[in-house]
Amino acid sequence: MILELKIKNFLSFKNEVSFSFEATLDKTLEDYYVAVQNDGTRILKMAMVYGANASGKSNLIEAFEFLNDFTKHIPEEKEGGTPFVPFLFGTKAKEPGLLELVFYVNGRKHKYQLLIDENTVLEEKLSVYPGTQPAAIFNRYYDAKKKISVLEFGSKIKISSQGVEAIQLKTLKNASVFAAYKQVNVAIPELDEVVQWFDKQYLNAINPYTDLTNFSDNAIKANEDVKKHALRFLKEADFNITDVLFEDKVRKVPEEMLKFIETAPITEEERATILKEKVLHFEETVFTHRVVSEGNEKFHNLPENRQSQGTLRYYGLSAPFFHAIENNAFLPIDEIGSALHPLLVVHFLKEFLQKSNQAQLIFTTHNMSILNERDMLRKDAIWFTEKGEDGATDLFSMADFNFRKELSFYNAYKIGKFGAIPEL
């Protein structure tokens, strides 16, 4: 589970800000909302982020996504730059950025620190907390004179000098130690468990333009349990869909289009088959709908392109939801209400809280009606972004305000008590 993320000089975050899943002393909805770690730390399962347009909500999700991508990405060019983007309004554009993630893997606290600019990883550290004090797993820094990344492992890490050398050779100035480690035949248990956590329990961010339908299609094909979950997911949300099918289809290729097949980005085998048969083979997702007409139950199959955007969006969310719950994974969603009815969003959130053991969800939204759902709200789970005159994003929690939780969160936000609303 993720405990905290610190950000400085990244996208719209000019000054250091901290986002935290750590629960305050408030015991509201304790069993429903809070997962307790081995060391007694209480971590929230869900957090929501409000703010005006262009205030930096999406950039918070992007910061989480940046770490996810960076730990996995192997650069194609060793002399190329990094994907880091600094705060661009002022002198900060020439300075490095800082991202620091505190998280728990197998019940143990870890800290990952990254100091980076547009060209180079300047520092990268991973620590574990066997007790109250951290123990280094690795420290990496950039030697500007020698123009190389220097890698050192903690004193408790068992690795040969040859193993260190092998990883260091792959540790390019624009890549993470995690990416280097994945390319060598070296086993470090303390690093392996963190790599696996990033791979399996740190999900890709979802935004309004993410193609979720294909993701859920592929997940359903690979796992019958995902299909059962998706159908139950849709049924509980009052959709009349009873099945999802994948039908093989054939479409004739016009003669005038065959010449373009020669340069199409497909395999030679696929190209030869199309030129020979003059048809395209493809798979179509079909949804079975149950309807009752004149007292009789009937079933009709409709292809994907005949479904509403809301149906496809909710169907698309079913597989990430399943993966998060089953694997106690972290799921970030930008604009969770995209194409969905507000009550359907509330249903999704309540389902997540009810079924999560140590799965986590962070989402951004403009849907103020959620703030009326008192049976799923805690002050420390509600965050705000606000952009200053210098273009920098400030990040803060409702828990920072002296505000009685018995009062209406919705009304207080609407009248501007917390800021983070458009100035109209």
N, C-alpha and C positions, 0 to 999 in steps of 0.2 A: 504493500500500500504506500501511496505517496503522502508524505507529511507536509512538505514545504517546497516551494520554488522561489528563489530569489533571482531577480533580473535587473541588470543595469546596462544602459547604453545599447539597447537592442530594439529595433523598430521604433515605436513611439515611446518606449520606456527610457527616458533620459537619465533620471536619477534612480537610485536603487529602490525597488519595491519588493514586497514579500507577499506571496499568496500562501495561505496555510489551510490545510485540512484538519489541523489539530482542534479538538473540541475544547471549548471553554469549560468552566466549572458548572455551567448550566446543565441541568439533568433533563431538560425537556426532550421527550421522545428518545430517551437514552437507549433502550433496547432496540428500537426501530432504526436509529440513525448512526449509532456509534459502534465501532469495532475496537476492542482493547488488545493491544500488543503485549508480547511477553514481558516487556519492561514496564508495563502499566500505562503507556501512552495511549490516549483515547483519540481515535482518528475518525473523522466523518466519512460516511459513504457517499455523500452527495453535496455538491455546491453549485450555486447558480450565480450568474454574473449579469448585472444590469448596467445600462449606461446609454447615453445619447449616441446617435449615429456618429461614426468616426471618432469615438472617444477612446478606442483601444481594446474593446472587448475581444475582437477577433485576433488581435495581436497577442493577447494572453494565451489563447488556444494555439497560436502559431509558435509561441515560445516553447510550449510543451511538445509540439510537433517537431520543432527544430532539434531538440535533444534526441527525440526518437529517431529521426532521420540521420542525424550526424553520427550517432553511435553505430549505425548499420552501414553507412555509405562508404563504398570503396571508390575513390576518385579515379577517373580515367587518365588524368594527366598529373604526374607527381609535382610539376611546377605550377599547376593551376592554382586558383584562389580557393577560398572557402565559401560556403553558402551564407556566411554571416552578413547581416545588414545592420549597420549602426544607426543611432539616432542622427538624422541628416540635417536637422535645423540648427546649425551652429558649429562650434568647435569640437563637439563630441564626435563628429563624423570621422575625425582623425585618431580617436582613441579606441582602445580595445573594449569589448563588451564582456560582461560577466554573467554566467548562468550557474546556479548552484541548486542541485536537487537533493533533497533528503527523503529517503524512502526505506521501506522495510522489505526484506527478502527472507522468506522462511523464518519470519519472526525476529530477524536481526536488523538493526538500524544500519544504514549505509549513507554515505554522502559522496556525491559526484560534483566536482568543481571544474569549470571550464572558463579559461581566459583566452579570448580569441579576437582576431581582427579579420579584415577582408582577405588577407593573404596567408595568415599563419596561425596555428595553434600555439599560443605563447606558454600556457600552462594547462595541465590536465591532471586531476588527482581523483583517486577513488580510495575511500576509507571505509572500514567497518568498525562497529562498536561492540566488541566482546563484553564490555562493561560500560562504565560511564565515560571512559576516555577512548578516543578513536585510535585505531591501528591502521597503518598505511597498507593498502594492497598494491598500489603503484603511484609513483609521482613522475610526471613527465614535464620537461621544460625545453624551451627552444634556445639553443646556443647561437646567438646572432653572429659571432665571429666565425665559427666553424660552419654555420648555416646548416645545422643538423638538429634533430630532436633527440634529447638525451632522456633515457628511460631508466628508472630505478624502481625496484620492487621492495616492499616492506621486509623487515627482518624476519617475520614469521612466515613469509611465503617461500615454499620449497620449489626452487627452480634452478636449473644449471646455468652456468655462464653462457653455454651454447644456446640455451633456450632464450635467455635475455637478448642475446645478439640477434637471434632469428626474428624475434618480435620487433626489436628496434630497427632492423633493416626495412621492415614493412611499415614502420610508423612514419609516414610521410608528414611533411610540415602542414599539409592541408587535410589530414585525416585523423580519426580518433585511434586511441590504443585498442579499443574494441574491434575496429575494422582490421587493424593489423593482426590482432590475436586470432581472428577467424581464418587468416590465410596461412597459418603455420601449424605444424604438427606438434603442439605443446599443450600439456594439460595442467591447468591451475584450478583446482576446485573452487577456491574463493572467487575467481574471476568467472568461471563457468556458470555459477548460479546467478550472477548478475547478468551475464550475456543472455541466459535463458529467460530471465525475468523481462528484459527488454524485448526479446523476441516473442514471448507468449503472453505476457501479462501487461504489456504497454501497447495498447491498440492505436492504430492510425487515427488521426483526427478526422471527423466527419464534418463537412461544410455543406451549404445548400446545393452545391454543384457536384458533390461526390456521387458517382454512379453506384448507388447501393443495390440496385436491382440485380446486376450481374454478380455482385459479391454474395448476395443471399442465394441466387440461383446456384452458384458453384458450391456454396456451403451445403445446400440441401442435397445436391447430387452426391456429395462426398460422405454425408452423414444423415442417416434416416432419422436420428434423434432431432436434428436441426429442423427437418421437415415437420415432424410432429409438433415441435415447439412453434414453428412459424404458423401452422394452421390453428393451433390453440391461441396464439398471439392475435391472429386476425379475428377469430371467433369471439374472443373476450372483448374485443373492441367493436363488436356489433357489425362486422362485415359478414356478408352471406357467402363467403368463399369457403368451399369444402375440400378443395384439392388444388394442387399445383402440379402441372404436367409439363413434360418437355418433349415436344413432337418434332420428328425429323421432317423437314420440308425440302422441296426441290423447286428451283426457279430457273426458267430458261434464260440463257444469256444471248441477247441480240447479236447478230453477226458483226454489226459495227462496233460492238463493245469488246469483241474477242481480241482485237489488236492491243488493247490496254492491259490484257492479262499478261502479256510478255514482260511487262515492266512492273507488275504488281508485287508488293512485298509479301510474297507467299513462297512456300517450298516448291522445289522442282516437281515433286510428286503431285502436289495439289495443282500446279500449273498444267501439267500433262493431263491430269484427269479432266480439268475444266475444258481444255482445248479439244479433248477427245469426245466427251459427252455433251459439251456445249450447255451445261447446266451448272447451277450452284447448289450445293447441299448445305443447308444450315438448320439450326435448331431454334424452335420458337417456344417461348414460355407461354403456357396457356393456363388460365385460372378457371376453375369450375365454380359456377355460381348456383346456389340453391334459391329457387323462387317458388312461391305458392300462388297459383292462379286458379280461381274458381274452386277452391278447396283442394286442388290437386298439387302435389309436390313435384316439381320438375327441376332438372339440372341442365345448365347451358354452359358451354365452353366458350370463353372469350379470350382472344390473344392479348398479350401485354399492351399493345398499342391502343387497345380499347378500354384500358383501365384509367381511372382518374389519377391525377398526380398524387393526391393524398393517399390513395390505396397503395400505389407503388412506393411511396415514401415510407409508409408504415410497414409494408412488407419488407422493404429494404433494411429497415432498422431491426428486423427480427433476428437476423444472424449475428450482428454485432452485440445485441442484447444477450443472446444465448451464449456467445463466446465469453463475454464479460462475466456473466453469472457463473458459468461452469468453471472458469479458470481464475476466478478472483482477480480479474483484470481491471485496468484503468481505461476508461472510455471518455475521450473528450469530444464534445459536439458543439459546433458553432451554429447558432440560430436553430435551436431544436424544433421550433414551431414551424419551420418551412413547409408549406403546403398542408399543414395539419390543423384540425379544429382544436381550439384551446382545451376543451374537455378531454380530447384524445391525448394531448400532451400530459395533462394531469394524470390520466390513467397510466400512461407509460412510466411516469416518475414514481407513482405509488407502487406499481408492480416491481420496479427496480429496487426500491427500498425494502419491500417485503421479501423479495427473493434473494437479495444480496447477503452473502456472508461477510466477505471482505472485498467484494467488487466495489469499484468507485466510479462515479460519474461527475464530470464537470460540464456545464453547458452555459451558453450565452443565450439571452432571450430579450425581446421587447414586450413579452406577454405579461403585463402587470397583473392580470387576473390570478396568476399563480400565487401572488402575495395575499390572496384571500383564503388560501387553502391552509388553514391553521393546523390541520392534522398532519402536515408534512413540512412545517417550517421551523427552523431554528435561526436565531439571529446570527450565529457564527457561520451559518451556511449560505448567507446572502451577502454577495460582494458587489462592489460598484467600481466603474471606471469613469474618470472625469478628465477631460483634456484642458490644460491651462492655456494661457495666452501665448506661451512659448511653444505650443504644440506638443508638449510632453504629457504623457498619461500618468495620472495618479491612481492608485489602487487601494481600496480600503473596504472594511467590512461593516455591516450593520452593528456588529458587536462592539465597534469602536464608539458608538453613540450611547449616551445616557438616555435610554428610551425604554419605557416599560413594555414588556413583551405582551401584556394584556391588551394594549392598544392596537389599532389597525395598522398593519405594515403597509397595506395598500394605500390608505389615505395619507400616511406620513410620507411615503415616497412621492405620491402624486402632487402634494403641495410643496415638495422640494426640501423636506427636512434633511435629507441625506445628500442633496445635490444630485449629480449624475443624471440630469434630465435636460432635454433641449431648452434653450432660452428663446422662447418664441415672442 
